[in-house]
Amino acid sequence: MSVDVPAAPAAEPDEHTEVLVVGGSLIGLTTALFLAWHGIPAVLVERRPDMWVHPRAWGYNPRTMEMLTEVGLLDAIDAAGPDTASYRDVLKVDALAGEELGRYAPEHLQVSHRAFSDISPAPYSLCAQHRLEPILRARAEELGADIRFGVRMEDFTDDGDGVTATLHDGERTRTVRARYLIGADGAKGTVRDALGIKRTGVRAMAHIMNVLFRADLSPALRDRTFFLCHVAKPDGAVLNPVDGINYDADDRWQLHIPFDPNLGQRAGDFTDERCIAAIRTATGLPELEVEIIQSLPWEVAGLNAEKYSSGRVFLVGDAAHTMPPAGAFGANTGMHDAHNLVWKLAEVIRGAAAPALLDTYDVERRPVAGFTVEQALLRAVHQFLGDPSVAEQILDDRVIIFGYRYRSAAVPGALDGELPYEDVRPVGTPGTRIPHLVLERKGERLSSTELVGRHFLLLAGPDGQGWCEAAGAAAGELGVSLVAHQVDEAAGESALRDISGSFAEATGAGRAGALLVRPDGVVAWRTAAAAGEGATGDVTRALRQVLGHDAG
C-alpha cells in the first residue's frame, strides 16, 4: 500500500520588498536612490562592512549631473568636489622630484571646462567616488531606502512571479522575497554568473595595483598642480592626488602600479614594504615617510554582457559592462543604466505600465553601453599605448555624453540608423535626451531639462495649447502622472516663456506641435501637427506604446 504525501509548502520568506539591489558601491547606491526617489520600496545588500576608502572613479559628466540634480544632490556634490581648475593637466616626469618631461590635458578633463550652456545647465564634476558614495547613501536612506552593509546574498531563485534570495549577515540567514532583483555587484559579481550571461570584448588589457597612501610630497611638487602624473619608474606607474594638493603631510595620494600575471607577478606580492619602495621611487624622495592606507588590485578591460536581463533579474553598471578609464565613461554609463531602468520598474510596479516595458531596458542600454565601451577602448589604445592609427575613430566626448539615441518599443517615434549616436546637441529626435532650452517661469530662469521628473512631460509650442489639454485627458484615462506646459515667447500665467524664441526650431515640433518626454528625460514622441479632434487619441496611443500596452 502506498500513500501519496503532498509536497511541503514553500517556507514563507522572512521579509518582502519590491526590489532587491545586490551591491552597495556607486551604481548600487545610485540605483537604490533612484528607486527611493520614485517611491519604490527597496532593500540594498552589500557584503563589505562599509564603503570603500579608495577614490576609484573620477569625473561625472553633465548628463549624469542632470540626473543627480533631479534627486536634489547638486549642491552637496559641488561642495564635495575639488577645484577643477587645479586638475586639468597630466604630467610626464622621470620622478616627481626630478625632470618634467611633458604636460598635456586629456579630452575628458578639458570637457569639464568648456561652456555647456548650449547643451546642458549642469556642470561637470570631478568629485571622487569615495566622496560621492556617502552622499548617495545618505540621500537614499533619507528617501526610505533600506541599505544594509555587511550582508551577503548567498543565492537567489527567480520563479517567474518574483525572486527569493537568501541573505547572511555573519550571524543569521534570512530570506527576502522581491518582485525584482538588480545585480549591481560589479565586474566580478555573482549575479551575472548565476544567470549564465557571457561577456564579449577585450579582457585583461592590464592589471593595476592601486596603492592609497598618505605622505607629504611638497618637496617634490614645487607648487605644481595636476590630475595625473606618469612616472618613469616603476615602469608605467601613475600618481594622482586624492584630497587636493595642500602641500602638507595630511595629503592622500594614489600610486597605480602595473603588474603582469603572465610574468608570474601577483597582487599578493605587493606588501607594504614593496609599495613604500615604489612610492619613494616614483616621487624621487628616498627618505619619504609613507603611511599605506590600503592597496586594491583591478583589471583594465572592455567587456559588454550579451544581455542585461533575465526574467525578473537585471544587470547595471560593471555587472553589465566594464571599460578602461580613458574618457571617464564607466561610472557615468552605469548611473545612466540605473536611471533608465528604475523609472520603468516604477511604472510597472505601480501598475501603470505593462511588464513588456522592462524588455526595453536591454534593447536601449546595451547598444549604447557597448558603443561606449568601444570608444573607451579606442581612447585607451590611443592614450596609453600611443597608437595614433585609431585617432580618426574616436568621437568627441560630447557626442558620447549627449548624442546617444534609443530605439525600442518605448520610443514610438524612433528612427532607423546604424549607431545609437547623432549630433552632439539633441534636437528633439525621438529617442534622444530632451533639448536644453532656457525658459522662464514666474520670473525665474530654468532649463527644459529641469522640468523632467517622476512624471511624463509634454511640451507644446506657442500654438499648441490643444496638445496640453489632450495630454491631460490621456494621462487621466491611463492613470499616469503627466505634466504639460505650453512654451511661448510671451508667456502668460500658465505658459513657460521661451526666452530665445527657439522652441519650434530646437525641438522640431514647430509652433503648433509638441514633444512627449519620458521620466528619464528621453523624447518618446514628437509631432509638428496642430492638435485636432483626435489629439487625445494620439497622445493616448503614444503613451500606451511607451508603457508597453501596445506593440506598435
N, C-alpha and C positions, 0 to 999 in steps of 0.2 A: 504494500500500500504506500502510495506517495502523497505527499501534501504539498500543494503549491504555496510557497511562502512569499508574500508580496515584498517587493524591494523596499528597503527602508527609505523613508522620505529624506530628501536632501536637508542637511542641517541648516537652520536659519542663520544667516550671516550675523556677525556681531554688530554691524552698523551698515547704514546705507548713505550714499551720496549720489549726486547727479554725474559728476565727473571725477575720476581719479587721475591725478597727474603724477607720473613717476619721474623723478629727477628735480633737484632743487637748486640747480645752477641758474645762469642768466635766462635761458629760454624757458625753463620750467617755471621760474618765478614770474616771468612775463606772462606766460600762459595763465597761471593762477590769478594774476592781477586782472587780465582782460576778462576772465570768467567772472570774477567777483564784481567787476565794474558793470558787467551785463546782468548782474543779479542771479548768477547761476551758482548754486552750492557746489563747492569743490574741495577735495582733500588732496594735498600735495605731500608726498613722502620722499625723503632723501636719506640715503644710507649713511652719509657723512654726519658727524655730530654737529658740525657748524659750517658756515660759509667759508669759501676759500679766502686766503690772505693774498694770494698771487693776483696781480693786476689782470693778466691774460688779455682779453680783448680791449682794444682802444679804438675809439672813433665811431660815433653814431651819426649817421648822415641825416640830412633834413627830413627825408621821408619818415625815417624812424622817429625822429623827434616830433613830427606831427602826431604820430600815434601816441607817444608818451605825453604830449601836451594834452591830448583828449582826456587822459585819465588824471590830469592835474599835477604833473611832475616837472614841468618846465623849470620853475624857479629852483626847486630842490636840486635838480641835475646841474643847472647853471652854477649854483653855489658850490657843488662838489667837484666841478671840473677845474682844470688848470687854466692858466692864462695861455690860450692857444698861440698867441703871438710869439711866445718863447719856445714853441715846439715845432717850428716849421722845418728845420734843417736836419739833414742826415750827414754826419761826418765820416770821413775815412782817415784813419790815423795808423801810425806804426804802433804806438801805445798812447793812451790818453795824455800822459805827461810828455810824450815825445812829439815827433814831427806830424803836422797835419798834412795829409796827402790829398785831400779834396773835400768838397762840400757841395751838396745838391739838395733839392727839395722835391720829394716824390709827388706824383699827381694827386693822390688822395689827401695829402696834407695841404696842398695848395687849394683844393676844392673848398676846404673849410674856411678859407679866407676870401673867397670870391663873393661877389654880391649875388645873392639868390633871390633878390626881391622880385624878379620877374617870373620866378618859378615857385617859390615857397616862402611863407612867412617865418619858417622855423630855422634855427641855427644849426650849424654843425658842432657837435660836442666831442671833446677828447676826454670826457670823464671815463676813467678806467673802470673795468668790470668790478673790481673789489670795492669800489666806491658806489657803483650803481646798484649792485645787488641788494644791499641793505635798504636802499630807498624803495626798490621794487617790493621787497618783502614787507616793509612797514606799511606801504600803501595797500597792498593786497590784504593784509590782516585787518587793516582799518575798515576795508570794504566787506570783510566777512570770510575771507579765505582761511581754511584750516591748514596751516603749514606745519609739518612735523619733520624735524631733522632727527637723525639717529634712528630712523625707521627704514627697514629694508623690505622691499617686495620680494618674496621668495618665489611665487609663481602666480599665474592667473589663468582663468578659463573663460572663454567667450562662448556662451551657449546660444547666441543669436538674439536673445532677449535682453542681455546685459552681460556684464563682466564681473566675475567674482575673483578677488585677489586675496592672497594670504600675505599678511604683514607681520614682521617680527621687529620688536624694539629693543632686543637684547635681554628682555626679561620674560616676555609673554608673546604668544602668537595669537593674532586676531584675523578675522575675515571681514572684508568690506565688499559690499555689492554696489556697483556703479552702473549707470546706463552706458557710459563710455569711458574708455581709458586712453590717455595720451602719453606716449613714450617720449619724454624729453630728457632721457638719461645718457645722452652723449654718444660719441662715435664708438665707444666700447661698451655701450649699454646692453642690457639683456632683452629688452622688449623686441627690438628688430630681429634678433637672432631667434627668439621664441616663435616669431611669426614665420620664420624661414625665408625672410626677404633678403635677397642678394644686393650687392652694390657693384657698380661698374665705374671704371675710371683709372686714375693713376694712384698707385699705392706706394707708400713709403718713399717719397721723394727725398726725405731727410729725417733724421732723428735728432732731437734737440733736448738738452738738459737746461731747464730754466733754474737759475740759482738766484733766489731772493736774499739780499743781504743789506746790512747797514754799515756805512763807513763814511768817513769824512774825506771826500775826494777833492776838496777845494784846492789843494796844492797842484793838482793836475788839470783842473778845469780852466784856470786862468780867466775867470769871468765869462766863459763861453756858455751858451745855452743851446740845446739841441733835443731832438726827439729820439734819434738813434745814433749810435756811434759804432762803426765797423772797425775792428782792431785786427792787426796783422797776426797777432798771437794771443790766445790759442787760435789756430787757423780757422777762419770762418766765424769767429765769435762776434757777438753784438752786445753792446752795453746800452742800457737806457735808464733814465731817471724814473722814479715811481711817484714821488710826492712833490715834485717840483725841485728846482735846483736852488737850494737855500744856502749852500756853502757852509754847512756845519755837519757835525757828526751824527745828527739825527736823520739825515737823508737816507732814504731807502733806494736801492738800485736793483736792477736785474742784469745778470750776465747770461746770455744764451750761448751754450757751448754745443756745437755739433758732435755727434759720435756715430760710429758706423758698426752695427751689429755684424755685418759681413766680415769685418776685420777682428771679430772677437770682442769688440767693445760693448759693455753693458751698462745700463743705468745704475746698477748696483755698485759699479766701480767708483762712482762719484761720492767719495767720502767727504766729510767737512774739510779735512786736510787738503785733499786734492782740489776742492772748489776754492779754498782760500789761496792756494798757489796759483790757480788760473786767474783769479781776480787780481792778484798782485802783478802778474804778468801783463794782463790786459790794461791795467791802469798805469803801469810803469812806476809803481810805488812799492819797492820790495819790502819795506818795513811797515806797510799799511796795516792798521788794526781793523779786523773784519769780524763782524758778527753774522754768522749764517742763520737766516730765519727759516728757510725751507727750500728744498730742491724738488722740482717737478718735471718729469720727462714727458715729452709729447712727440707725436709723429706728424710730419707735414705730408698731406695727401690731398688729392682732388677726387672725391667719390660722390656718386649720387645713387640713392636707392632705386630699385626697379619699380617700386610702388610705395606710396606714402600712407596707405591704409589697408587694413584687412578686417572685414567685418566691422565690429564696433571699436576697433583699436586704430589709433592714428599716430604718426611719427612727425615730430617737429625738430627743427634745429639740427645739431650734429648727428642725431639719431637717424636723420633722413639724408643729410648731405654734409660733407666736410670739404674744406677748401684751404689753400695756402693763405697766409696772412696778407699777401700782396693785394693792395686795394682796400683792405679792411671791410670785406663784404660778408664774412662768415656770420658774425653775431647779428648784423643787420638782417641778413636773409632769414635767419631763424626767427627773429622777432616778427618779421613780416609773415612767416608761416603761421605763427600764433594768431596774429591779427586777422588773417584770412579765415582760419578755421573756427575761431571762437564765436564770431557773430552767427555763423551757420549753425553751430551746435546750439546756440542760444535760441534761435528761431525754431529749430526742430524740437528742442526740449519744451519750449513754451506752447508748441502745437500750431504755430503759425505756418511753419514750413513742413513739407514732406521729407522723409528721410533721404529721398533722392538728391536733395540739395547737398548732402555731405559727400556725394560722389564727385562733386566739382572741386573739392579740395585738392585731390591728387591731380586732376586734369589741369587746374590752374597753376598750382605752385610747382609741380615737378619740372615742367619745361623751363620756367623762369629760373628756378634754382639751378637746374642743370646748365643753362647757358651762363649763369653767373659763375659756376664752378669752372667752366671753360675759360672765362675771362680772367679769373684769378690765377689759373694755371699759366696762361699766356704771360701775365704780369710777372709771375714767379720766374719763368724761364728768361724773360727779358731783364728783370731787375737783379735777380740773384745769380743766374747763370751767365748773364752777359750776352745772350743770344740776340743780335739785332734783327734776325730774319723774321721774327714774329711781330715786330712793331706795327706793321700795317694791319694786323688782325685785331689789335687792341682798340676797343671802343672807348670813347670818352667816358669817364666815371659818371658824369651826369646823365648819360644815356642809360647806364645800368641802374642808377638810383631812381630816375623818373620815367624812363622810356618803356617800361615793361607794359605788355598788353595781354590780358587774359582772354581766352576763347573757351567758352563752356556753355552748358545749358543755362547757367545762371547769368549769362550775358546775352539777352535776346537780340541785341543789335550787333553781335560780334562780327568782325570782318575777317576774311581769309588772309593768310600770309604765312611765309615760311618761318619767321622768327618772332618771338614774343617781344620785340622791341621796335620802337619807331623813333620819331624825333625827340630831342631832349625835353621839349616843352609840350605837355599834354594839351590837346585842343578839343577835348570833348568827345573823342572817338570812343564808342562803347568798348569796355574792357580796360580803359586807361584810368589813371587817377584823375579826379575832378580838377579842371583847370584852376589855377590860382588867379582870382580876381580881387582887386582891392575894392571893398564895398563900405558903405556907411549905414549904421543903424542907430537912430536916435542920437546923432552927433558923434558917435564913436566909430572909428575905423576898425575893420576886421577883414580877414581873408575868407573867401568862399570855402576854403578848406576847413576853417574853424566852425563851419555850420554842420560838419559831419559829426555824428554821434551814435547813440544806441537806437537809431531810427533810420528809416529810409528818408531821403531828401529829394524834393522836386524843386528845381529852379526854372522859372518861366521868364521869358523875355518881356520887354516893355508892353507888348500887345498880347501877352499870353496868360492873362488872368484866368481865362477859362480852363487852362490846364491845372491851375491851383485848385479850383473848385472840383474838377474831375478827380484829381489825386485824393482829395479829402474823402470823396464819396467811395472811391475804390478801396482806400485803406479801411474805411469803416466796414465795408462789405466783407473784406478778408480778415479783419481783426489784426491788422499790423499797425505798428507805430510809424507815422509818416509826418514830416514837417514840410510844408510847401511855402515858397517865397516867390514873389514877383520881383524881378530885378529891373529897375528903371533908372534913366538918367536923372529924372526929377522925381524922386520917390515921395509918395505920400506916407501916411501913418502906417500902412500895412505893408509897404514895399521896402526893399533894400535899394539904396541909392548906388548906382553904378558910376563910380567917380570918373573912370576913364571913358565911359560910354562904349566899352568894347565887348559887352556880353555877346552880342549877335555874332561877331566875327571870331571871338576867342573860344566860343563853345560849339560853333557850327549849327546852333539851334535857330539862328535868325531872330528877328524881333518878336515873332508870334509863336515860336516853338518852345521846347522845354527839354531839360535833362532830368532823368531819373537816376539817382545815385544810391548805391547800396550802403549799408552801415560801415563798410570798410573803406568808404571814400572812392569806390570804383564806379564809373559811369556804366550803368546797366543798359540803358535805353535812351535814345535821342530822337527827337522829331523836330523838323523845321516847319511843319504844317501848323496852321491855326487850329485851335480847339473847336471841333464841330459837334454835332449832335451825338456822335459816337465816341467822344473823348473819354468818358468814364470807362467805356468798354475797352478802349485802347490801353489805358493805364492799368486796368484790371488784368488784362491778358499779359501785359509785361510783368506785373508783379507776380502773377500766378506762375509764369515760367521761371522767374528768378527764384521763387520759393520752392521749385521742384514739383509743382502740382500738374504742370503740363510739359510734355516732352518737346514741344516746339511751337 
